[in-house]
Amino acid sequence: MKYDVFISYSNKDEAIANDVCHVLEDGGFKCWIAPRNIQPGKQYAREIINGINSSSMLLLIFTSNSNESEHVINEVDRAFNAKKTIVPFLAENVVMNEELDYYLARKQWFVAYPRYSSRLGELITTLAEILQKPVTGNNRQQVETRDEVVVNSVYEKHEEARLSYEQAECLDSEGDED
């Protein structure tokens, strides 16, 4: 296998997927993630299939967005049929649609909500055990340091977005009183 982990996600969750990818790579895993690993001029769907086939496992970043994504369902289907290990990484508390449930109902899920970023260090340990891949001392220190940075920066970004949204909602509701 050329890659340890194929990361499947909705493009609406690109920030989460990139955070997970960076932490895994800091932990010594070789990750395949679109669009980074798709060469210009290549057929997108063919490259996705090649990425899944050349990876040891599929990590599904599960959110309400991925739950609705036909592309994610196709990727899970391909991995399932190729007998790849599939690890659902639940970044949100959402009921899976019937199609994903068909493939994943019997899988143990990695529950990472409400703050997925606080579970990334544990994710590395879990994937290392599944893949029987050691996380070396240097990589472990990088993981702990990176995990702390990701936890803080991701939480701050989400908190800023939430506050901005709430502020906008307050301004809208003030304007509605006219």
N, C-alpha and C positions, 0 to 999 in steps of 0.2 A: 504494500500500500504506500502510496506517495504522501497521503495526508492522514493525520490522526482523526480530525473532526471536520465534518461538513456542517456548516452553520446554516440552518433553514430559518427564515424569518420573513415577515411582511416588510416591504420597503418603507412602510409607515413607521416601523420600529428600528430604523437603521441605527439610531444613536445607541439603543440598547445592544443590538447585535455587535456593533463596533466595540463597545465597552467590553462585552464578553470576549470577543475575539482578541483584543489587546491583552486582557488578563490571562487568557489561556496561552497565548503565545509567549508572554512573559514567564509563564510556568513551564515552558519547554514543549508545548504542543504545536504541531504544524496544522494550521487551520486553512480550510477552503471556504471562502466567502465571496458571494457576488456583491457588487460587480468587480471587485478588486481582482479576482482570479480569472476573469474572462478577458481573453486577448481581443484587442480591436480587430474587427473584420470577421471574427468567428461567429458561428450561429449560437445565439444565446441558449436555446433549449438543449442543443447538443453538448455545450460546455457544462451546463448544469448536470446532465446525465453523466458526463465524464467525471465531474467533480464528486458526485455521489459514489460512482463505481471505484474511484481511486482513493476513497476515504474509508477508514476503519469503522466509523460510526457517524450517525446523524444526530446533531443536537438541535432540537426544535425550540426556538424562542417562542413560547406560547403566550399570546395576548389576544385581546378581542380582535385585533387586526389580523393576526395570523389565522385565527379561527374562521375568518371570512375569506381568506385568500385561496383562490383556486390553485395558484402556483405552489403554495405551501402544501396543499393536499396532494398535488402531483409529486412533489419531492418526497413526502412521507410514503406515498404509494411506491415510488421507485426504490426507496431504501428498504421498505418492507419486503418487496419482491426480490430484492438482492440479498435478503437475509442479513442486513446490517443491524447492528445494535442501534436502537433509537432511544434517546433520552429526552423526554419532554421537560423543558425548563420553564416552569410556570411563573411568569413574571407578573401575571394578573390573575385574580380569582374570577374565572369565567368558565361557564359550563361548555364543554367541548361539543361541537356540532357532531351530527351522527356519522359523517364520513371519517373524521379524525378519530372519533370514539371507536369505530370499527377497528382501526389499526392500533390504537393506543390503550384500550380499556384494560388490557392485561399487563401493561407496562407499569413499573414503579415510576412515579413522577418525582421530579426534583422540585419541591415547592419552595419558591423564592420570593413570593410576595409577602408583605407589602413593600419591602425595600430590597429588591433583587440584588442591588449592589453590595449589600451586607453579606451575601451568601456566596460571592464569587470565589473566595479562598476555599471554601468547602466544596464548591463545584470542581475545582482543580483536583483536590484530593480524591473526590468520587470518580472523576474521569480517569485519573491515574490508576486507580484500583481496577476499573473496568478494563482498561487497555493494558493493564499490567506493565505500566510505564513508570519508572521512578521519577519523582520530583526531587531534583538534586538540591543540595544546600544553597548554592548560589541562586538557583531558580526559586527556591522556597522563600528566600529573603526578598527577591524581586517581587514575588507574588504578594507577600505580606505588605510590602511597601506600596505596590501598585494598587492592591485591594483597598488600602486605607485611602489613597488618593481618589480612586474611583468612587468609593462610598461617599466621600465628602463632596467631590465635584458634581457627581450625578445628582445627589440629593439636593445640593444647592441649586442646580439648574432647574430641577423639577419644582422646587419650592418657589423659585423666582417666577416660573411660568404660572404656577397656581395663584400666586399673589397678584400677578398682572391680570390674570383672568378674572379673579374676584374683584379687583379694582375696576375693570372694564364693566363687569356686571353691575356694580354699584352705580357707576356713572350712567349706564343704560336705564337702570330702574329709577334714578333721579329724573331723567329726561321723560320717562313715561308718565310722570305725575301731571304734566301740563295738560 
